Amino acid sequence: MKRFAAAAAAAVGTGVLAACATPPTGTSEPATSTDTPVAAPTASGGAAPDTPTPSVGAEPTAPAWPTVSAETDELGDPLTADQAINSYNNFYEFTFSKEGVAQLAKDFQTHPWSIEVGGLVTNPRTLDLADLLAYSMQERIYRMRCVEAWSMVIPWIGFPLAKLLAEVEPTEEAQYVRFETLYDPEQMPNQRGGTFPFPYVEGLRLDEAMHDLTILAMGLYGKPLTPQTGAPIRLVVPWKYGFKSIKSIVKIDLVKEMPETTWSSVTPSEYGFYANVNPNVPHPRWSQATERRIGESGRRKTLLFNGYEDEVASLYEGMDLKVWF
């Protein structure tokens, strides 16, 4: 079934959402889970690294977001309520409390904003919000599966990452895509604490990044992203655990070697580079066989590749998914 509908160009939001993962024991704040995933609701100190500074410019005029086109995903599962999506979030740059993110992030400023795209490319670019909003926006209703064994169904608005990558023209050497989020300890207090090696970094293999399901999202539910859901722009890779979908992106580099990502460097035994949703590969501290859908009671079975097996399984042909987790 068709997974998306064309939508109009979008508006500007403010904010960011951090990775969907559980801190290892021994961090400066307690982990949200030890032996079992966190229950879901029913309804680095020091000098800043070499992170690009958003460029200054006039805030672009933005038309209204389109309305949501469907009430379910292609499997017939209802959309998660807008309020639930906006009130239960991981954003470790601010706090480990999912319910506390929205309040702490409400004043997070994302204008001006720009993304540097470079590395092993022929045409490096720096894009501001007006450039990003100029892409033809599409609605994509995707399931989001957190590695903590809870999930949502979210109507994103964005554009295929492949469109941007095609414009910068990766060279023959490019094999991976490295993403980096904003480093701003003045606005993100947990970046001062040394809990993680900020700024947050994620990566994809180039063929994963070029896949049509992979998007850069700028809105959801017909509106711009709120601070706690990832404004102004975030990655969405629906067949992978949520922590792969990096937020508040300021830098994208094409690279030759597999990039060292934040979670795979902090706890490599728990969080691998690929992080494909797989009910047959448990997390060391809990099972991945089932999940709790936000807004529902009970649990449901987790689907391989989060239900996108037909579309993406060929990317991993011949790979042992228990080794390359």
Order of alpha helices (4+ residues) and beta strands (2+ residues): beta-alpha-alpha-beta-beta-alpha-beta-beta-alpha-beta-beta-alpha-beta-beta-beta-beta-alpha-beta-beta-alpha
